[in-house]
Amino acid sequence: MAVSPHPSPSPFLQHSETTKPDQLAVLHLKRDLLIPTLLRSHDDENEGYDEGKVTTTRFGSFPHSTLIDVPWGSQVRASAVDTGSRGRKGWEGSSKKRKRGNNASKGEGATDRTAAVPPVLEQKRKEEKEQKAAVEAKSGFVHVLPPTTETWTTSLPHRTQVVYTPDYSYILHRIRARPGTRIIEAGAGSGSFTHAAARAVFDGYPKSSEESLEGGKRGSESWGKVYSFEFHAQRAEKLKQEIHEHGLDGVVQLTSRDVCAEGFVPANDPLSSVKASAIFLDLPAPWLALKHLTREMPHSSLDQSAAVHLCTFSPCIEQIQRTITIMRQYGWLEIEMVEIAAKRIEVRRERVGLQEEGLRGVNDSPATVDEALTRLREVEGVSKVYHEDGNSLENAMADGPASNATPQTSKQQRLQTIREAQEGRKLYKEGRLVTRAEPELKTHTSYLVFAVLPRQWTEEDERKAQEQWPDKVVSQEQSKGSLSKRGRKKAAKEASGGNKSIEMDEDKKEVAKSEEDGMDGVT
């Protein structure tokens, strides 16, 4: 059997130990500021930098030559990039602006400088131009991180309101998404939940399209997959391009469709091949789509042999009420509404004291009473010298303190001494370890509704159960008969004599006991 090569692994699912060209990376500037970047070894867009492809941030410029072939998680220093080199003479950039009507002012036979260069000579110039080596700048750095669903959610371009990490983590847990699960997602939007669901259901790529269940091999229908639907055509096209760039084509199948009106029909696939056991609806009116999520349809997209778990994502309580009403009409059970309110806890070391003066991210106020008194004596000594001598503060410092005063130092000298002493200190071990909750919730208020559609019990299932457990079926039929549950309880009560027989037995026992006591007294 011929085996076709499986797709290259997605960086969201598997990544190498070091960064590679043409690979997606996430530049971590600070906790809530991440920039996704496609690493390029050459400047394909011809932006005009001498160092090749360059990503410019608020913390400096970073040529991609310094970001490639480094271990993931490395700290990369910024480079001194000459941003003014763009647009100078000799740069044949394709994006260089030209004034409107420039060719018309030159005459009929006149052409611009770029068009006058023969294509062969222009290609030779590009090949001969060597890429300049990057020179490290004095300040600025970033950390190079591999792409994950969490970092992508933080850094993705927001085309719609996204589902954040606390929400989709809980949703995937409740709908029981695991490797091999097939998920239907309606309302893909910016693709945050799509990437998270793809990672949750991924369990490998099929080695060939002809895999069958023979010889212990899994069929193509057993591989995990996400069937995603988006109503807006432009958003769907942009998300499809991102899925292709991220290498998730084999796990995610995106279709531009109005599921409320047309149902959950994947592109180029029969509806019966979906067999989804988990559903996520991020729609303005999710109750309109529930009519297409039933097993009574001729070719249902739901798994017939397992329970189906559903979650809807709605911001208004009125939407929740109407959704729950329609859910009950279609037989959904275990309906529950949940609201997620996540709050991150920041753990850091807090350094307090006068030895931290002039440093960043510290509290340079006195840590003890002794430090406060020492600083107060210094200030009073300088003030006393200033007022007695009538000189300026700088002259008072230059002349030195009086014979009975404590030796003083200027603020500049004190700060310079602190900076020099910082180089030999282990700041990650100093200070007090404190925890703080972030003041505001960086998420949006939405309500999650969960429900379960039980497995449908057919006559064929009943026949198979009777064949597998015939003794239990016969014994249950004999014990139950044609009576109802209430009738069976009444018959059992009558068979035991009922409450009156029990009371008569107790009376007989009391009379017999009293007679025995009387005989003992006579004796």
TIPA-733279 format. One record per residue: x, y, z of N, C-alpha, C in turn. Coordinates in steps of 0.05 Angstrom, whole numbers, plus 5000, padded with zeros to 4 digits. Example, Ala and Ser with C-alpha at 12.3 -4.5 7.8 and 13.67 -1.06 7.14 Angstrom:
<sites>
526448865156524649105156526449345156
525749555142527349795143525850015157
</sites>
This chain:
<sites>
501749765000500050005000501750255000
501350424982502850674980502250855003
504350965015504051145038504751425029
502951615031503451895025504652035048
506452225044507652365066505652535081
505752525107503852685123504752975123
502953155129503653445129505853505150
507353715145509353795164508053875190
509153805213507853865238507554165243
505354235254504754515260506454615284
507454855284508954955307507154975332
504554985328502754985351502454715364
503254505350502954235360505654105367
507654155350510354055354512354265344
514454305360516454495351519254395358
521154485342523954395346525154535370
527654465376528954585399529954865394
530454935368531355195361529555315340
529755575336528155715316529255655288
527455645268528155585241527055795222
528255835199527156025179524355935170
522756135162520056095153518355955174
518856025199517355905222516156135239
513756085249512456285266513656295293
514356535303515356575330513856805343
513856805369512557015385514657165400
514857435395516757605410515457705435
516557635458515357705484516757965493
515258195492516358445502515858475531
513358425540512658425568510258245571
509058225595507058015600504658035581
503658265576501358295559501958425532
504458415524505258525498506958325483
505658185464507057975448506558035419
508557975403508458035374508957785359
507057675344507557435327509157525302
511257375295513057445274513757195258
513657215232514456995214517457045207
519156875217522056905214522856865185
524357055174525357045147528357075146
529756905131532656925128533357145108
531557215090532057425071529657625071
530257855062528158065061526658035034
524557865035523057815010521458065002
520558215021519058455015520758695007
523458665009525258875001524659145015
524659135042524059375057526359565059
528759485051531059665049532959665072
532659485092534559475114537059335105
539359435113541859305106542259045120
540859005143541158765159539158545149
537658595128535658405119532958455131
531458245136528758275148529058365177
527558575185527858695211525058735223
524658665248522158725263522758945283
521259165280521759405297519559405319
520459445344518659455367519259705383
517759745405518159975422520759945439
521859695439524359645454526759615436
526459685411528759675393528059515367
530159495350529859355325531359085326
530158885315531158615317531358485289
533758475277534058335251533458035255
532157915236531457635238533857455238
536157555228538557395230539457335259
538657515277539257475305537157305319
534857255307532657105318532656815309
534156745287534156485276536356315287
535856055291537855865301538655925330
536756005346537156045375535155875390
535855775413533955615428531455765436
529155625436526655755444526855855473
525856095477526056215504528456385508
530156415487532656575490531956865491
533757015506533557305506535357415485
534257575467535757685444535857985448
538358095447538758385450538058525424
537158775426536558935403539159005388
538859085362541059145345540859435336
543259555331543359835321542759835291
540259875284539459865256539060145246
540260195222539960455209537360465195
535260565208532660585196532460795174
534360985174534361185154535461095127
536560855126537660755101535460695080
533060665090530860605071530260855055
529960825029529261045012531661195001
534061115009536361254998536961164969
538861294957539561234929540760954928
539760794909540760524906538760314916
536760404932534760214942532460204922
532059964911529959934891527559804903
526559924925524359804939521759814923
520259604925517759584910515559754922
515959824948513859984961514560274962
516660364948517360644948515260814934
514461034947512361194937513261374914
511461424896511961604873509761804872
510362044864508362254862506562194838
503962264842501962224821502662384797
502562254773503062394748505962444744
507762294756510662334752511562274724
510462054713511261974686510262174666
507962284670506762474651508462724648
509662814670511263054670513963014655
514762764652517362704640517062684609
514762664599514362634571513562344564
512962304537511962044529514161834532
516561894523518661684523520061664549
519461834568520861824594519761604611
521661474626520861274645522361324671
521461204693522761254718525361084720
526961134741529561004744529360704748
527160624763526860344768526260184743
524460294726523760154702525960144682
527960334683530060344663532160124668
532260014692534159804698533259544686
534959404670534059144659533658944681
531758754677531158554698533558384705
535258324685537558154691539558304709
539958554703541858714719540758764747
538058804749536858844775537158594792
536758354781537058114796539958074804
541758154787544658124794545358304817
544258554817544858734839543858624866
541458504866540358394890542058154900
543157994881544757764890547457854900
548558064888551158164897551058314923
548758424930548558574955548658394978
550658414995550958245018549458365042
548458185058546958265082548858345103
548458585114550158695135549758545161
551958505175551858365201550658555222
548958445239547658615259549558685282
549358935291551059035313549259075337
550058965360548458975384548259255394
545759325402545259595413545859605443
545759835454546459865482544159775501
541659785492539459705509537259585492
535359455506533059335492533459035487
531458875493531558585488528758485487
528458245475525958095474526657795480
524557645486524757355489523357225465
524557025453523456885430522056635441
519356625437517756405448516456255425
516055995428514655835408511655905409
510255885386507455955386505755745401
504055825418502155655432499355785430
497355635437494655755437494355985456
495855975479495656195498496956445488
499356415477500756655466499356765441
498156585425496756675401494156835409
492856745430490456885439491157165448
493457195460494257465470495157645448
496257535426497557695406496157705379
493957545376492657525349491357795342
491057845316489558075307486558045312
485358225327482558205335480758295313
479458105300477458165280474658165293
474358005314471857995330472657975359
470657955376471057905404472057615408
474257575421475557315422474757175448
475156905447474756735471477456705484
477756805509480356815522480956545535
483456515544484456265555482856155578
482056305598480456195620477856075610
476556195590474056105580474355845564
476155845543476255605526477555375541
479155415561480255195576478055045591
476255195604473955075618471954945598
471555085575469654975555470654705545
473154685537474254435526474154215547
474454285572474254085593471353985596
469454165596466654085600465453935576
466253995552465253855529466853595523
468753545541470353295540471853265514
473253485506474953475482477553335490
478353135475480852985480481852895453
484352785452485352695426483552495412
482852555387481052385372478152485371
477452695387474752795387474252965362
471752965353470953125331469153345341
469853595336468553835347467353995325
464954095330463654295312463854565326
464954755312465155035322463655215303
461755365313460255555297460855835308
461856015290462656285298465656295304
467356225284470256215288471456485295
470556695282471556965288474456995283
475957065304478857105302480456855304
479256635311480656375311481956305337
481256435359482456365385481656085394
479056035394478055765402478755555382
478955635357479755435336482455325341
484455485348487155385353487155215378
485655305399485655145424484254875420
482154865404480754615399482554425382
483954545363485754375346487854245363
488954385382490954255400489754045418
487254095426485953905445485353635431
484453645405483553395392485753265375
488053395373490153285355491353035367
491452825351492652575359494252455337
495352615319497052535297495752575270
497352535250496452565222496152285210
493952235194493751985180496051945161
497251695161499551645144498751625115
496251545109495351525082492351565082
491251625059488351665056486951395054
488351165052487150905049487250745074
487850875096487950725122485250615128
485250375137482750235145483150115172
481049985182481149855208482449585207
483349495184484649235182487449245193
488249035206490849025217491349205241
489149285255489549455278489949745271
489549825246489950105238487350255240
487550505247485150665250484150765224
481650795221480450915197480751215198
480451345175480751635174478651785190
476351645196474251785211474951795241
477051655250477651655279479651865287
480752015268482652215275481152465285
482352605304481152845315481053065294
478853215295478453425275476553645285
476953885276475254115283473854215258
471254195258469554305236468654575244
469954785232469455055240467755195219
465855365228464055515210464155815217
464255975196464256265200462356395178
460556565188458656685170459856905152
461657065163462857295148464957185129
464657245103466457125083469257225085
469657485090472357595092473857495116
472457475139473757365163474457075159
472656925145473156645140475656615122
475856785102478156765084480756825099
480757035116483157105131483956885150
481956765164482556555183483556305168
482456245145483456015129486356055121
487056305115489956355108491756315133
490856405156492456365180492656065187
490555915184490655625190492655485171
492655575146494555455127497455525135
497955785142500655865150501555725176
499655665194500355535219500455225217
499955115194500254835190497954665202
495554785204493354645217491254545197
492054535171490154445151489054165156
490753985165489953715169488153675194
487953875211486453845236483854015235
483954245221481754435221480654455192
478054435190476654475164474654705167
475254925154473755175157471855205133
469355275139467255315118465855575124
465455735103463955985106461055925100
459355935122456555845119454955965142
452456015136450456105156449255845168
450255765191449355505202446455525212
445555755219442755785229440755725207
441455795182439555755160440255505144
442755435141443555215123444654975138
445054985163445954755178448954715178
449754505190452654445193453554255171
453954355147454754195124457654275117
459654105123462354185116462754195086
464754355077465254375049466554115038
465454015016466453785002466353525018
464753525039464453285056461553225060
460752965060457952905067457352955096
454953035102454253105130454552875149
454052635139454152395157457052325165
459052435152461852365158462952525182
461452725192462552895214462652735239
460452625249460252465273461452615297
460452855302461553025323460352945350
461952945370461052895398461453135416
462353355405462753605421462053845403
460554035414459554265398460054515414
460954725400461254995412460055195394
458055345405456555545389457155825400
458455985385458956265392457456445372
454856445375453056575356451256775370
450256985355448357175368445757045376
444856845360442356705365442856405364
444056285384444655995382442255815381
439955915391437555745390436555685362
437355855343436555805315438155575302
440455515313442055295302441455025315
439955015337439454765351437754575334
436154675316434454495300436054325281
438554405275440254245258442054055274
441754055301443453885318441653675331
440353515315438653295325439453035310
438752815322439252555310437052465292
434752605292432452525276432852605247
434952765240435352845212436352605196
435752595170436652365154439652315155
441152525153444152505154445052695176
444852605200445652775223448652795225
449553035234452453075238453352995265
451552885282452252815309453052515310
454652455330455452175335453152015345
452451795331450151635338450751445361
453251395367453951185386454951295412
454851555417455851675441454251925448
454352015473453052255482454452495470
452952705464454052955452453853175473
456153315476456353535496456453795481
454753985490454354245477455054475496
456154685484456654935499455955175482
454455355493453755615479455055845494
455856045479457256275490455656535484
454456645504452656875500453157095521
453057345513453557565532451057655548
448657595539446257705551444557475563
443257535586441757335600439157265584
438157465568435757405552436457195531
438857205520439656995501439756725515
440656715539440856465554438156345559
436256515567433556415573432256285548
432556415525431256305501432756055492
435356055495436955815487436155575503
435855615529435155385547432355285541
430555465534427755375527427855195502
429355275482429455115458430954855463
432954855480434454615486432654405498
430854475516429054285528427054175508
426354325488424554225467425754015450
428454025446429853835429431153605445
430553585471431453355486434153375499
435253625501437853655515437453645545
439253505559439053465588441453575602
441353575629443553675646444353955638
442454135634442954405626443954565650
446154715646447354865667448655115656
448355345670449555595662451955655681
454155745669456655805684457756075675
458756225694460156475687463056455698
464956515680467756495687468756775695
469956795718471257055727474056985736
475956995718478756915724480257165733
482157125751483857335760486657225764
488557365752491357275754492657375779
494457215791495857285815498757345806
499757575813502457655807504257595831
506457445826508357375846510957515840
511957665859514457825854515857865881
518357965878519858035902519858335905
519258425929519058705935521558795952
523058975940525559075953525059355964
525459395989525059656002527559736017
528259986015530660086030532060306015
533760456029535260666017537360565998
538260316001540260195983539060145955
536460185952535160145926534660415912
535560625922535060895911536160915883
534561015865535361055837534960815819
534160585830533660345815530760325806
530260165786527560145775525959925788
523359965791521659755802522059695831
522959885847523459835875522160065891
522060025918521160235936523560335951
524460575944526960685956526460845981
524260805995523760936021525160776043
525760906066527160766087525660516096
527160296100525960046108525660026139
527460166153527360156183527560436194
527160456220527360716234530260816233
532160636236534960726235535760846209
534760726186535360846160534061116157
531661156168530361416166531861626183
532761546207534361736223536961806211
538361616199540861666186540461866162
538461816146537962006124537162276134
535562296156534762546167537162706178
539062566190541462706200543162816177
543362666155544762766131543463016120
540863016118539463246107539763486125
539563446152539963666170542763776170
544763596168547563686167548063856143
547063776119547463936095546064206097
543664206109542164456112543564646131
544764526153546164696172548564826160
550164686145552464796132551665006112
549464966098548565156078547765416091
546265416112545365656125547565806140
549465656153551565786168553565916150
554365786129556465906111555266096091
552666076086551466256066552266186037
553365956033554165876006551965705994
552465645970550565465956550865175966
549065015959549064745967551464595955
552164665930554364525917556964605930
557264865938559764955951559964825979
557664805992557764676019558764396017
557864255996558763975992561763975985
562664165968565464165960567264245982
566464435999568164516021568464306043
566564126045566663926065565064016089
564163826106562563896130564364016152
563064126171564464236194565864006210
567564076228569063876243567363706261
565063816271563363666288561063536274
560963546247558763436231559463156220
557463016212557862756200558762786171
560662636161561462656132559062616114
558762786094556562776076557462716048
555662606031556162556003553862675987
554462745962552362855945550562635935
548262715924546362515914547462365890
548962515873550062385850552062175858
553762235878555662045887554261795900
552161845914550661635927549361445907
548161565886546961395865548961235849
551261365844553361215830554460985846
554661015872555560795889553560575889
550960635890548860435890548860275863
549260415841549260275815551760095812
553960175823556360005822555959755840
554659795863554259565881552159375870
550459465852548259295841549459065824
551759105812552858905794553558655809
554358675833555158445848552958325865
550558435864548358335881546658125865
545557935879543657745868540857835874
539858005856537258135861534957935862
535257705848533057515847532657375874
534557405893534357285919533657485941
533857735934533457945954530558025956
529758155978527158255981525158055992
522758145995520657986006518857875984
518157625985516457505965513457575971
512157715952509457805956507757705932
505157685937503257615917501057825916
500257895892498158095888496258005865
493758055869491858005848491658255830
491358205804491158435786488558585792
488658855791486359015799483958985782
484158925756481858905739481958645724
479558545717479258295701479558365672
481658265659482058325631480658115614
478058115615476357935600473658065596
471857925583469158035579467157855592
464957965600462857815614461157655594
461157395597459557225579458656985596
456456875587455256645601455556395584
456256175597456655925584454355735592
453055625572450855425577451755155567
451754965585452654685578450154505579
450154315560447954115559449053865547
447553645551448353385541445953255527
446453155503444453005488445152705491
443552555506444252275511444252105486
445551885488445651695466442851585460
442151575435439451485427439251175429
437251085444436950795449434850685429
435850525410434150425388433250145394
431450045378430549765380432749565376
434649635358436949465354438649445378
439049675393440549665418439149495438
436549515439434949345459435249055452
435148985427435448705419438248595426
440248755421442948665427443348635457
442148805473442348785502440948535512
438648465501437248225509438747975501
440147985479441747755471444247725488
445347945498447747935514447147855543
444847955554444147895581441247775582
440847525572438147415571437047355599
438747255617437747175644436747415659
438147635658437247865673434647985661
434347955635431848065623429547895632
429747625633427547455641426847495670
428847515687428347545716426947815721
427748015707426548275711423648275702
423048135679420348125670418547965689
419647745700418047595719417447745745
419447895754419048045779417248285775
417448405752415848645747412948575738
412748385719410148325708409048565693
406448585695405048805682404449035701
405249005727404649215746406549445744
405549675752407249915753408949905778
410650105781412350125804410750145830
408650305829406950335853405450075859
404549935838403149675842405049465854
407549465844409449275855410049325884
410149575893410649635921408249545938
405849585928403449505942403249205945
404049065923403948765925405948655944
408248775945410348685964409448735993
408048955997407049026024404848826033
403148756014401048566021402148286026
404248216011405447946014406747916042
407648136052408948126079406948166101
404348186095402348226116401548516121
402948696110402248976114402949076141
402149316147402749446173401149316195
398549226189396849106210398048846221
399048676203400148426212402648476230
404148686223406548746239405648846267
403449006268402449106294401348866311
399948676298398848446313401148276324
403248236309405548086319406748216343
406948486342408148626365406348606390
403548616386401748586409402048306421
402148106405402447836416405047806432
407147936423409647916437409448056464
408048286465407748426491406048266511
403848136501402147976519403747736530
405247606513406847376522408847456543
410047696538412147796557410947856584
408447976584407148046610406347796625
405447596611404747346624407147216637
409347216623411847106635412647256660
412347526660413047676683411247606707
408647566702406747496724407447226736
408047026720408846766730411346786747
413246956739415646986755415047096782
413047286784412347406810411047206828
409347036818407946836834409946636845
411846566829413846376838415546496860
</sites>
